[in-house]
């Protein structure tokens, strides 16, 4: 998603993936010492869950058509 946002903004950024097993200890320390942590171990656990559904089912449930992320971001970030 960060690559999509950078592309829409016309920015070039270096991105790299950090494995979850390395992030868990970091998240625990951040959660322990921060009043408002950027990431928590529970959030990392949620990232491992399957959270994708069929677009038509979501459109029916929310009674609206969804736009592609790349197309919609242009209106919000421009």
trRosetta pair geometry for C-beta under 8 A, 3 or more apart (Angstrom, degrees):
i j d omega theta_ij theta_ji phi_ij phi_ji
1 4 5.5 -51 -155 32 40 114
1 5 6.5 38 150 -17 70 103
1 69 7.5 -90 -131 171 87 157
2 5 5.7 -53 -148 37 36 111
2 6 6.2 35 154 -17 68 106
2 13 7.1 -87 151 86 108 144
2 15 5.8 150 91 -104 128 135
3 6 5.8 -54 -145 39 31 110
3 7 6.2 34 154 -22 64 108
3 13 7.8 -145 -103 63 55 105
3 15 6.2 -85 -66 0 91 158
4 7 5.7 -56 -149 36 29 113
4 8 6.4 28 154 -19 65 105
4 69 5.9 22 159 117 155 122
4 70 5.9 -113 -161 -84 109 80
4 73 6.9 145 140 -6 102 161
5 8 5.8 -54 -147 36 31 109
5 9 6.3 19 157 -8 65 111
5 73 6.4 -139 -108 -159 64 150
5 77 7.1 158 -152 -82 82 162
6 9 5.9 -64 -146 47 29 105
6 11 4.6 -95 -156 76 79 93
6 12 6.9 94 168 -107 122 16
6 13 4.7 -116 -115 14 150 115
7 10 7.5 34 -179 -73 30 30
7 70 7.5 -33 93 -126 121 104
8 70 6.4 -173 -76 -148 109 65
8 73 4.5 -60 -118 109 174 125
8 74 5.7 -135 -158 -74 113 67
8 77 5.8 88 121 64 122 143
9 77 5.9 -84 -78 152 89 136
18 22 5.6 -108 174 79 93 122
18 23 5.6 106 119 -60 115 103
19 22 5.0 88 69 7 84 102
19 23 7.2 -158 99 -8 43 91
20 23 5.3 -61 -144 38 40 112
20 24 6.5 52 159 -37 72 94
20 44 5.8 139 -150 -175 101 113
20 47 7.2 -173 -102 86 125 124
20 48 6.9 54 -118 -70 169 108
21 24 6.3 -32 -147 10 32 115
22 25 7.3 -59 -171 33 37 99
22 26 7.0 28 144 -9 66 117
23 26 5.4 -66 -153 46 44 114
23 27 5.7 45 153 -26 79 108
23 39 7.2 -53 178 127 114 148
23 44 5.7 174 109 -114 119 139
24 27 5.7 -55 -142 36 28 111
24 28 6.5 31 158 -22 63 104
24 41 5.8 55 -146 -120 77 96
24 44 6.0 -162 -89 102 71 162
25 28 5.6 -52 -149 32 34 113
25 29 6.6 31 155 -16 65 104
26 29 6.0 -58 -153 37 31 108
26 30 6.3 29 152 -17 66 109
26 39 7.8 30 109 78 98 122
27 30 5.6 -54 -143 40 32 112
27 31 6.0 34 157 -21 66 108
27 37 7.4 89 -160 168 69 138
27 39 5.0 -82 -113 114 102 97
27 40 5.7 110 179 -164 110 17
27 41 4.8 146 111 -64 125 60
27 43 7.4 -151 -148 53 140 97
27 44 5.6 -132 -25 -22 169 132
28 31 5.8 -54 -144 37 27 111
28 32 6.3 27 156 -21 62 109
28 41 5.6 33 -72 -52 76 121
29 32 5.8 -57 -147 35 29 111
29 33 6.3 -8 167 10 65 114
30 33 6.8 -80 -143 51 22 87
30 34 5.3 -10 177 5 67 129
30 37 4.6 111 135 -141 98 111
30 38 6.5 -65 174 38 146 82
30 39 6.4 56 80 61 152 74
30 40 7.6 -129 90 -90 104 50
31 34 6.7 -62 -111 46 16 94
31 37 4.7 -34 -93 -52 55 164
31 40 4.9 82 -89 -124 123 82
31 41 6.5 -67 -14 -4 152 86
34 37 4.3 122 79 -80 127 70
34 38 7.6 -27 127 -5 169 68
37 40 5.4 105 91 -69 136 81
39 43 5.5 -125 -158 72 69 136
39 44 6.7 67 170 -51 110 93
40 43 4.8 101 54 3 76 100
40 44 7.3 -139 97 -3 44 85
41 44 5.5 -54 -151 36 38 113
41 45 6.5 42 150 -22 67 101
42 45 5.5 -50 -151 33 36 114
42 46 6.6 37 151 -20 65 102
43 46 5.6 -51 -150 34 36 113
43 47 6.7 44 149 -27 63 99
44 47 5.6 -46 -154 25 36 117
44 48 7.3 38 149 -21 60 99
45 48 5.9 -55 -165 26 38 113
45 49 7.6 42 143 -27 64 99
46 49 5.7 -46 -161 17 46 116
46 51 7.8 40 168 -53 84 138
53 57 5.5 -99 157 76 112 123
53 58 5.5 124 92 -52 120 104
54 57 4.3 82 71 6 99 108
54 58 7.0 -175 89 -7 51 85
55 58 5.8 -60 -150 39 33 109
55 59 6.1 33 155 -20 69 107
55 66 6.4 -122 -156 46 102 129
56 59 5.7 -53 -144 37 32 112
56 60 6.3 33 156 -20 64 106
57 60 5.8 -55 -149 36 29 111
57 61 6.3 29 153 -19 64 109
58 61 5.6 -55 -145 38 32 112
58 62 6.1 4 165 5 68 111
58 66 6.9 12 104 -27 119 138
59 62 6.5 -67 -136 52 24 91
59 63 7.7 86 166 -92 55 9
59 64 6.4 -118 -147 80 71 41
59 65 5.8 24 -138 -105 124 43
59 66 6.1 -119 -83 -6 95 93
60 63 7.3 18 -173 -74 27 51
67 71 5.0 -111 167 84 112 117
67 72 4.3 131 89 -57 124 105
68 71 4.5 82 64 9 91 107
68 72 6.8 -178 82 -7 44 89
69 72 6.0 -63 -141 42 28 104
69 73 6.0 32 163 -27 66 109
70 73 6.2 -52 -143 28 23 112
70 74 7.4 33 156 -27 54 100
71 74 6.4 -53 -170 17 32 114
72 75 6.2 -56 -167 30 45 108
72 76 6.8 23 148 -6 73 111
73 76 5.8 -70 -150 46 40 103
73 77 5.3 4 168 5 81 120
74 77 6.7 -66 -121 50 20 90
74 78 5.5 29 177 -38 62 117
75 78 6.5 -40 -124 19 16 112
